[in-house]
Amino acid sequence: MVLKNFFVLEGIDGCGKTTQIEALKATLPQDEYVFTAEPTKNSLGTMLRQVLSGKLPLSEEATAFLFAADRAEHIYGQDGILKTLSENKKIVCDRYLFSSMAYQSLGNEHFNFSEYANGNFPLPEKVFFLKLPVDVALSRLDTRDAREIFENKEKLTKISLSYENIFKKLKEKNPEMDVIVLDATKFPETLTEEIITSIK
């Protein structure tokens, strides 16, 4: 199932998603658009952020289920995405199930498991993939105080390729979902304009 007026921004760490989200927040009408992110800010999402920082080591299986549980609450919860869409709002989300599938595909033996954990969630109307060379992403990450567990060249290279394979596969099964690839080396203002033009 594809949810109309549900839009997602995706990409490897350092691709500029946060910059775009902040620009969209400052530009789009607040009474019409709602912004959200995964992991969420609830207790499950807080635990996931500890996992990503390396402070809470969990197995890949447990991590996948934790992401799925956080996502289920995000979609179906009392103030979740489905309820927000029913109020004639548009939603822009920073990461969604595509991130889980891409990042958890690093161990090939777990890739089918990740698909299983995320297979029944609805898809967005449009997903914007901010594509950026890994070396450029790493140079941006070097300006941050600390890196997360996936933020190295080998892992990000594999994750970037996984994203492309995942989008291709899901697009074939769900042609009504629009996958829009953006060149994340462009000026941020240019990318913001391209996104706004597409979702308005």
C-alpha positions in Angstrom: 0.0 0.0 0.0 1.2 3.5 -0.9 0.2 6.4 1.3 -0.7 9.6 -0.6 0.9 12.8 0.8 3.6 10.8 2.7 7.1 11.9 1.6 10.4 10.5 2.7 14.0 11.7 2.5 16.7 9.0 2.4 20.4 8.7 1.9 23.7 7.7 3.6 25.0 9.6 6.6 26.3 13.0 5.5 24.1 13.3 2.4 22.4 16.5 3.7 19.0 15.2 4.8 19.0 17.3 8.0 19.9 20.4 6.1 17.0 19.7 3.7 14.5 19.0 6.4 15.3 22.2 8.2 15.0 24.2 4.9 11.7 22.5 4.2 10.4 23.3 7.7 11.3 27.0 7.2 9.7 27.1 3.7 6.5 25.0 3.7 3.3 26.1 5.4 3.2 24.7 9.0 -0.5 24.3 8.9 -0.3 21.9 6.0 3.0 19.9 6.5 4.0 17.8 9.5 7.7 16.8 9.9 8.8 13.6 11.6 11.8 11.2 11.6 13.0 7.7 12.4 14.1 6.6 14.8 11.3 8.5 16.6 11.5 10.5 19.8 9.5 7.9 21.8 11.1 5.4 24.2 11.8 2.9 21.4 13.5 5.5 19.2 15.6 6.7 22.2 16.8 3.2 22.7 17.7 2.9 18.9 19.7 6.1 19.1 21.8 4.4 21.8 22.3 1.4 19.6 23.4 3.6 16.7 25.9 5.5 18.8 27.4 2.2 20.0 26.4 2.7 23.6 23.9 -0.2 23.5 25.2 -3.2 21.6 22.4 -5.4 20.3 22.3 -8.3 17.8 21.2 -7.5 14.3 18.0 -9.5 14.8 17.1 -7.6 17.9 18.0 -4.3 16.2 15.8 -5.1 13.2 12.8 -5.9 15.4 13.4 -2.8 17.5 13.3 -0.6 14.4 10.2 -2.4 13.2 8.5 -1.8 16.6 9.4 1.8 16.5 8.1 2.1 13.0 4.8 0.3 13.8 4.1 2.9 16.6 5.2 5.7 14.2 2.6 4.5 11.6 -0.2 3.1 13.6 0.1 4.9 17.0 -2.4 7.3 18.6 -0.7 10.3 17.0 1.0 8.4 14.2 1.3 8.9 10.5 -2.0 7.4 9.5 -3.9 9.6 11.9 -2.1 12.7 10.7 -2.8 11.9 7.0 -6.5 11.4 7.9 -6.5 15.0 9.1 -5.6 16.2 5.5 -2.0 16.9 6.5 1.1 16.2 4.4 4.0 14.4 6.1 7.7 14.7 5.4 9.8 12.0 7.1 13.5 11.9 7.7 14.3 8.2 7.0 11.9 5.3 6.9 12.0 1.5 6.3 14.5 2.0 3.3 17.1 3.0 5.9 16.5 -0.2 7.9 16.8 -2.4 4.9 19.9 -0.7 3.5 21.8 -0.4 6.7 20.9 -3.9 7.9 21.9 -5.5 4.6 25.6 -5.3 5.6 25.5 -8.9 6.7 24.1 -10.8 3.7 22.7 -13.5 5.9 20.4 -11.0 7.5 19.1 -9.3 4.4 16.1 -11.5 4.0 15.4 -11.2 7.7 15.3 -7.4 7.4 12.9 -7.6 4.4 10.7 -9.8 6.5 10.7 -7.4 9.4 9.7 -4.5 7.2 7.6 -6.2 4.5 4.1 -5.2 5.7 4.6 -1.5 6.2 2.9 1.0 3.9 5.1 2.9 1.4 5.4 6.7 0.8 4.0 8.4 -2.2 7.4 9.7 -3.0 10.9 9.0 -1.7 13.8 11.4 -2.3 17.2 9.6 -2.4 20.0 12.2 -1.8 22.8 10.4 -3.7 26.3 11.5 -2.6 29.7 10.0 -3.2 31.0 8.3 -0.1 34.2 10.3 0.1 32.2 13.5 0.1 29.9 12.2 2.8 32.9 11.2 5.0 34.5 14.7 4.6 31.2 16.1 5.9 31.1 13.7 8.8 34.6 14.7 9.8 33.1 18.0 11.0 30.9 16.3 13.6 31.9 15.6 17.2 31.5 11.9 16.9 30.7 9.2 14.3 28.0 6.5 14.6 28.7 2.8 14.1 28.0 2.8 10.3 30.0 5.9 9.5 33.1 4.5 7.7 34.0 4.2 4.0 33.5 0.4 3.7 30.1 0.3 5.3 28.7 3.5 3.6 29.8 2.2 0.2 27.9 -1.0 0.7 24.9 0.9 2.1 24.8 3.2 -0.8 24.6 0.3 -3.3 22.0 -1.5 -1.1 19.8 1.6 -1.3 19.8 1.5 -5.1 19.0 -2.2 -5.1 16.2 -1.8 -2.6 14.6 1.1 -4.5 14.7 -0.8 -7.7 13.1 -3.9 -6.1 10.4 -2.0 -4.3 9.6 0.1 -7.3 9.1 -2.9 -9.5 6.6 -4.3 -6.9 5.0 -0.9 -6.2 5.1 1.2 -9.4 2.8 3.8 -7.8 5.6 4.8 -5.4 7.8 7.5 -7.0 11.6 7.2 -6.4 13.3 10.5 -7.1 17.1 10.4 -7.1 18.7 13.8 -6.3 22.3 14.8 -6.8 23.3 15.7 -3.3 26.5 17.5 -4.5 24.3 20.4 -5.7 23.8 23.5 -3.7 21.4 22.9 -0.8 19.1 25.6 -2.0 18.8 24.0 -5.4 17.9 20.6 -3.8 15.3 22.3 -1.6 13.6 23.9 -4.6 13.6 20.5 -6.4 11.9 18.8 -3.5 9.3 21.5 -2.9 8.4 21.5 -6.6 7.9 17.8 -6.5 5.7 17.6 -3.3 3.5 20.7 -3.8 
